[in-house]
Amino acid sequence: QVQLQESGPGLVKPSQTLSLTCTVSGGSISSGSYYWSWIRQPAGKGLEWIGRIYTSGSTNYNPSLKSRVTISVDTSKNQFSLKLSSVTAADTAVYYCARTSGAARNAFDIWGQGTMVTVSS
Amino acid sequence: QSVLTQPPSVSGAPGQRVTISCTGSSSNIGAGYDVHWYQQLPGTAPKLLIYGNSNRPSGVPDRFSGSKSGTSASLAITGLQAEDEADYYCQSYDSSLSGGVFGTGTKVTVL
């Protein structure tokens, strides 16, 4: 059974780069036709899709964040990562990694537990 | 930024039926893209509840059902139970964003 686990610093200073990693267990990140996404949720607010990477390495990003976001994959470590540059307090949120599966008609069928990131000096 | 609109809250007594609407546009739901629904219990990650407009993943009770028509979709919960108290989000694909979009979220309260 595939599971996802986010990891990374819980505190980032303003103007710096937020870096998170999602480790995939119970299956290979490069097997099958899956997209691997990052989604965030500020406290008390809704969900925002940040971007995704395909197993081939191709990416799509939310236009509102595109200039600051980079998503990459490391198949040797069975991980994919998020980098968000020039962060401000508005980037404070719980960050989730999730899998999109064709078998689930491209729904986010598996989610990590989420990791809280606070942007503060 | 949410481009799918949901009512902020709905409520019902145990055993009743409640519905949650999700209104989109011609670049997402109206373009024929699938709608999915997620349940988020307090302090936990969202969980897939309905995929492909009306399909339930294994383990999801048949009290939950989904439908889609035009630029809107709906989630129905019949036989409401205390454990259904949670936030619910719809989600689709938007061609203008080339990515996923979520609804504004609806809090379900069991009276």
Boltz contact constraints between the chains, C-beta under 6 A:
constraints:
  - contact:
      token1: [A, 46]
      token2: [B, 2]
      max_distance: 6.0
  - contact:
      token1: [A, 46]
      token2: [B, 102]
      max_distance: 6.0
  - contact:
      token1: [A, 46]
      token2: [B, 104]
      max_distance: 6.0
  - contact:
      token1: [A, 46]
      token2: [B, 105]
      max_distance: 6.0
  - contact:
      token1: [A, 47]
      token2: [B, 89]
      max_distance: 6.0
  - contact:
      token1: [A, 47]
      token2: [B, 102]
      max_distance: 6.0
  - contact:
      token1: [A, 49]
      token2: [B, 99]
      max_distance: 6.0
  - contact:
      token1: [A, 49]
      token2: [B, 100]
      max_distance: 6.0
  - contact:
      token1: [A, 60]
      token2: [B, 98]
      max_distance: 6.0
  - contact:
      token1: [A, 60]
      token2: [B, 99]
      max_distance: 6.0
  - contact:
      token1: [A, 62]
      token2: [B, 99]
      max_distance: 6.0
  - contact:
      token1: [A, 63]
      token2: [B, 97]
      max_distance: 6.0
  - contact:
      token1: [A, 96]
      token2: [B, 45]
      max_distance: 6.0
  - contact:
      token1: [A, 104]
      token2: [B, 51]
      max_distance: 6.0
  - contact:
      token1: [A, 105]
      token2: [B, 34]
      max_distance: 6.0
  - contact:
      token1: [A, 105]
      token2: [B, 51]
      max_distance: 6.0
  - contact:
      token1: [A, 105]
      token2: [B, 52]
      max_distance: 6.0
  - contact:
      token1: [A, 107]
      token2: [B, 36]
      max_distance: 6.0
  - contact:
      token1: [A, 107]
      token2: [B, 48]
      max_distance: 6.0
  - contact:
      token1: [A, 107]
      token2: [B, 51]
      max_distance: 6.0
  - contact:
      token1: [A, 109]
      token2: [B, 48]
      max_distance: 6.0
  - contact:
      token1: [A, 111]
      token2: [B, 45]
      max_distance: 6.0
  - contact:
      token1: [A, 111]
      token2: [B, 46]
      max_distance: 6.0
  - contact:
      token1: [A, 113]
      token2: [B, 45]
      max_distance: 6.0
  - contact:
      token1: [A, 114]
      token2: [B, 45]
      max_distance: 6.0
